[in-house]
C-alpha cells in the first residue's frame, strides 16, 4: 500500500478550519460527538457556575429528569416567582453557584462528614448568613442556629442528589477565589461583598493552577463514586467572562488565563477518564465565527438566543429533539430579567443602607 502524501490527507472536513468552521453552518453540526448516550430517563444532577443554570432549565424543558432534592415546595413561605431569588430551582440542590472545583470538593467532603468549615456564619445588619451560599437567603437568617439547621438540611439534600445521579453535569467557571487563610476554606464570593467583613489578615486570594484543579476534581469524583460508582460526568466551561479580578492583571487577560486553564483541565480529565465527556458550549459561544452574537450588550451575559443555540446543538448530538428554541429563549430571557431585577434590588438596598449609616 502506497504511503499517504500527508498525515492530513483524507481527513474529514471537520478536521480543517476552512471546511469545519468557515464554510460550515454555525455551530458546526458535528462539533460534539458524545462518547456515551443520554436518555430522558437518566437522572441528571447539575452544578457549577451561573451558566450551568441555563443547562438545567433547558434540559427540563426538553423533558429530561433533572434531580431536585431541595424543591421550593419544601419551603412553607409560598415564594412563588421569587423562588430563584432564594436559590430554589437553579440546581439539583440549593447550593447556589459553585464557581471553583475546590468549592465543589469541599462541599462533597462536608456532606460526607470529612470537612468542617472554619468560618460558618457571617453577619450583616443584625442578620446571619451562610458564607458558603450567601445568596440563598437575601435577608439572611435570624440566628446562627437557623444557619446551621438550614445547612444540615442542605448537606442531606446534597448526599441524596448524588446518590440518585446517573449523570453529573458540571460547569467550570473560575480559577480565582477568596479563601480563609488558616483553614483553606473557599468562599463563593469575597467576604464583605454580600455579608461578613473582609479582613486581609484572615482572607487571601488564591488562584488555582491546572494541576490543583485536576486534583480537586478527581478527589470530588472519587467521593461521588464512593456512593454512586456508575455516575457519568459531563463537563462544560462557562463562556461568561470574569466580573472582576483581584490578581492585578487586566480583566481581559485574567479571563483568558482562567478559561484557558479550565478548558485544558477539562480536556485532560476527558482524555484520562472514559466516564467523563466534554461539551464545547464555551467554544460555541466565544469563537471568532460567533463574533459576539451570543452575548448581551454587557458582553458577559449569554443571550437567550445563545442559550437556545447551545442547547439545540447539545441535544441534537444525542439524537434528541430539544424544546422549541423560542421556549428555551423565553425561559433564559425571563431568568436573566429576574437576575437583573434582583441585582438592582440589592444595589438599591445597599444604597439605602449606606445612606442610613451616614445619617
C-alpha positions in Angstrom: 0.0 0.0 0.0 1.4 3.4 -1.0 2.2 5.8 1.8 -0.1 8.8 2.2 1.3 12.0 1.0 0.5 13.7 4.3 -1.0 12.6 7.6 -3.7 15.1 7.0 -4.7 13.6 3.6 -8.2 12.1 3.7 -9.2 13.6 7.0 -12.9 14.6 7.2 -14.0 18.2 6.7 -14.4 18.7 10.5 -10.6 18.4 10.9 -9.9 21.6 8.9 -10.6 25.2 9.8 -11.9 26.2 6.3 -14.3 23.3 5.9 -15.0 22.7 9.6 -15.7 26.3 10.6 -15.5 28.9 7.8 -17.7 27.1 5.3 -19.8 25.1 7.7 -23.1 26.1 9.2 -22.8 27.5 12.7 -22.5 25.9 15.1 -21.0 23.0 13.1 -23.4 20.1 13.3 -20.7 17.6 14.3 -18.8 19.9 16.7 -19.7 17.4 19.5 -19.6 13.6 19.3 -20.8 12.2 22.6 -18.8 9.3 24.0 -21.9 7.8 25.7 -25.6 8.2 25.4 -28.1 10.3 27.2 -31.6 9.1 27.8 -34.6 11.1 29.1 -34.8 8.6 31.9 -31.3 9.4 33.1 -31.4 11.3 36.4 -29.2 14.4 35.9 -27.6 16.4 38.6 -26.4 19.9 37.7 -23.9 22.2 39.5 -21.3 24.8 38.7 -21.1 28.5 37.7 -24.0 30.6 36.6 -24.1 29.3 33.0 -25.0 25.8 34.5 -28.4 27.3 35.4 -29.2 27.6 31.7 -28.3 23.9 31.1 -30.5 22.6 33.8 -33.5 24.7 32.7 -33.1 23.7 29.0 -32.9 20.0 29.9 -36.1 20.3 32.0 -37.9 22.0 29.1 -36.7 19.2 26.8 -38.3 16.6 29.1 -35.2 15.3 30.9 -35.3 14.2 34.5 -33.2 16.8 36.3 -32.9 15.9 40.0 -34.1 18.5 42.6 -33.7 17.4 46.2 -34.4 20.8 47.7 -37.5 21.9 45.8 -39.3 25.1 46.6 -42.3 23.1 47.7 -40.3 22.2 50.8 -40.3 25.9 51.8 -43.5 26.9 53.7 -43.2 30.6 52.7 -45.1 30.3 49.3 -42.3 32.2 47.4 -43.9 31.9 44.0 -42.0 33.9 41.4 -39.3 34.7 44.0 -38.2 31.0 44.3 -34.9 31.6 42.3 -34.1 34.6 44.5 -33.9 32.1 47.3 -31.8 29.6 45.4 -34.6 27.2 44.5 -34.8 25.5 41.1 -31.4 26.7 39.9 -29.5 23.4 40.5 -30.2 20.0 41.9 -29.8 21.2 45.4 -29.8 24.7 46.9 -26.1 25.3 46.8 -26.1 28.3 44.6 -23.3 28.9 42.1 -20.2 26.7 42.6 -17.6 28.7 40.8 -14.4 26.7 41.6 -13.7 23.0 41.6 -12.2 23.4 45.1 -15.6 24.7 46.3 -17.2 21.5 44.8 -14.6 19.3 46.5 -15.2 20.9 49.9 -19.0 20.7 49.6 -18.9 17.0 48.9 -16.4 16.4 51.7 -18.6 18.4 54.1 -21.6 16.4 53.0 -19.8 13.2 53.9 -18.5 14.5 57.3 -14.9 14.9 56.1 -14.7 18.7 56.2 -15.9 21.3 58.7 -15.9 24.9 57.6 -13.9 27.1 59.9 -15.9 30.2 59.1 -19.5 29.1 59.3 -21.5 32.3 59.9 -21.4 35.8 58.5 -23.3 38.7 59.9 -24.8 41.9 58.5 -27.3 44.3 59.9 -28.3 42.0 62.7 -28.9 39.0 60.4 -26.8 35.9 59.9 -25.7 34.3 56.6 -24.2 31.1 55.4 -20.8 32.1 54.0 -20.8 29.1 51.6 -24.1 30.1 49.9 -24.7 33.7 51.0 -27.3 34.4 48.2 -29.8 31.8 49.2 -31.5 33.9 51.9 -31.4 37.5 50.6 -32.3 39.0 54.0 -30.3 36.4 56.0 -31.4 34.1 58.8 -32.5 35.2 62.2 -29.9 33.3 64.3 -26.7 31.3 63.9 -28.7 28.2 64.8 -31.0 28.8 61.8 -28.0 29.0 59.6 -26.7 25.6 60.9 -30.0 23.9 60.8 -30.5 25.0 57.2 -27.0 23.9 56.3 -27.5 20.4 57.8 -30.7 20.0 55.8 -28.8 21.2 52.7 -26.0 18.7 53.2 -28.5 15.9 53.4 -30.0 17.1 50.1 -26.6 17.1 48.5 -26.0 13.5 49.6 -29.4 12.5 48.3 -28.9 14.2 44.9 -25.6 12.5 44.1 -26.9 9.1 45.4 -29.6 9.4 42.7 -27.4 10.7 39.8 -26.9 8.8 36.6 -25.2 11.9 35.0 -23.5 14.8 36.7 -23.2 18.0 34.6 -20.7 20.4 36.0 -19.8 23.8 34.6 -16.3 25.1 35.4 -16.3 28.8 36.0 -13.4 30.4 37.8 -9.8 29.7 38.9 -9.5 32.5 41.5 -11.3 32.5 44.8 -11.1 34.1 48.2 -10.2 31.7 51.0 -10.0 31.5 54.8 -6.2 31.8 55.2 -5.9 29.5 58.3 -8.1 26.6 57.1 -8.2 26.9 53.3 -12.0 27.2 53.2 -13.1 28.6 49.9 -15.8 31.2 49.6 -18.1 31.6 46.5 -17.8 35.4 46.9 -15.4 37.6 48.8 -16.2 38.4 52.4 -17.8 41.8 52.7 -19.5 41.7 49.2 -22.8 40.3 50.4 -22.3 40.0 54.1 -19.5 39.4 56.5 -16.3 41.5 56.8 -13.2 41.3 54.7 -10.0 41.0 56.8 -6.7 40.9 54.9 -5.2 39.1 57.8 -7.8 36.3 57.6 -8.7 36.2 53.9 -6.4 35.6 51.0 -6.9 35.4 47.2 -5.9 32.0 45.7 -5.6 31.4 42.0 -5.8 27.7 41.4 -3.4 26.1 38.8 -4.3 23.4 36.4 -2.8 20.6 38.4 -4.6 21.7 41.6 -8.0 21.9 39.7 -7.5 18.5 38.2 -6.6 17.0 41.6 -9.6 18.7 43.2 -12.0 17.3 40.5 -10.6 13.8 40.7 -11.0 13.9 44.5 -14.6 15.1 44.1 -15.2 12.4 41.6 -13.9 9.8 44.0 -16.3 10.9 46.6 -19.2 10.8 44.2 -18.3 7.3 43.0 -17.9 6.1 46.6 -21.7 6.4 46.9 -22.6 6.1 43.2 -20.0 4.1 41.2 -21.7 4.3 37.8 -22.1 8.0 37.5 -21.1 9.6 34.2 -19.8 13.2 34.1 -20.3 15.9 31.5 -18.0 18.9 31.8 -18.5 22.3 30.3 -16.6 25.6 30.7 -18.6 28.7 31.3 -18.3 31.3 28.5 -19.1 34.1 30.9 -16.1 36.4 31.5 -14.9 37.4 34.9 -16.9 40.3 36.5 -13.7 41.4 38.1 -10.2 40.2 39.0 -8.1 40.8 42.1 -4.9 39.3 40.5 -3.6 42.6 39.3 -3.9 41.6 35.6 -6.2 43.4 33.2 -9.6 41.7 33.4 -9.5 40.6 29.8 -6.1 38.9 30.3 -7.3 37.3 33.6 -10.4 36.0 31.9 -8.4 34.4 29.1 -6.0 32.8 31.6 -8.8 31.4 33.7 -10.8 30.0 30.8 -7.7 28.5 29.2 -6.7 26.7 32.4 -10.2 25.4 32.9 -10.6 24.3 29.3 -7.2 22.5 29.4 -8.1 20.8 32.6 -11.4 19.6 31.2 -9.6 18.2 28.2 -7.1 16.3 30.3 -9.9 14.8 32.5 -11.9 13.8 29.5 -8.8 12.1 27.9 -8.0 10.1 31.0 -11.4 9.1 32.2 -13.8 7.1 30.0 -16.8 8.2 32.0 -16.1 11.9 31.6 -17.1 13.8 28.5 -16.8 17.5 27.5 -19.4 19.6 25.7 -18.0 22.7 23.9 -20.5 25.3 24.9 -17.6 27.6 25.6 -16.3 27.3 22.1 -19.7 27.7 20.5 -20.4 31.0 22.4 -17.0 32.6 22.2 -15.4 31.6 18.9 -14.4 34.0 16.2 -17.3 33.0 14.0 -19.8 33.6 16.7 -18.5 37.2 16.7 -20.2 38.1 19.9 -23.7 37.4 18.6 -24.5 35.2 21.6 -23.7 37.8 24.3 -25.9 40.6 25.7 -24.7 44.2 25.3 -22.7 43.9 28.5 -20.5 41.3 26.7 -20.9 39.0 29.8 -24.4 37.5 29.9 -25.1 34.8 27.4 -28.2 35.9 25.4 -31.4 33.8 25.3 -30.7 33.1 21.6 -27.2 31.9 22.6 -28.6 29.5 25.2 -31.1 28.1 22.7 -28.4 27.5 20.1 -26.1 25.8 22.5 -28.8 23.5 23.9 -30.1 22.7 20.4 -26.6 21.6 19.4 -26.2 19.6 22.6 -29.4 17.7 22.4 -29.1 17.1 18.6 -25.8 15.4 19.2 -27.6 12.9 21.5 -30.3 12.3 18.9 -33.0 14.2 20.9 -35.2 17.0 19.8 -34.8 19.9 22.1 -37.6 22.1 23.4 -38.6 24.7 20.8 -35.9 27.4 20.5 -38.5 30.1 21.4 -39.3 28.3 24.6 -35.7 27.9 25.6 -35.0 31.5 24.7 -38.0 32.8 26.6 -37.1 30.9 29.7 -33.5 32.1 29.5 -34.6 35.7 28.9 -37.1 35.6 31.8 -34.4 34.2 34.1 -31.9 36.9 33.0 -34.6 39.6 33.6 -35.2 38.2 37.1 -31.5 38.1 37.8 -31.1 41.8 36.8 -34.1 42.8 38.9 -32.6 41.0 41.9 -29.3 42.7 41.3 -31.0 46.1 41.1 -32.9 45.4 44.3 -29.7 44.5 46.2 -27.9 47.6 44.8 -30.8 49.8 46.0 -30.8 48.2 49.4 -27.1 48.8 49.8 -27.5 52.4 48.8 -30.3 52.9 51.3 -28.2 51.2 54.0 -25.2 53.4 53.2 -27.4 56.4 53.5 -28.7 55.3 56.9 -25.1 54.8 58.2 -24.2 58.3 57.2 -27.3 59.9 58.8 
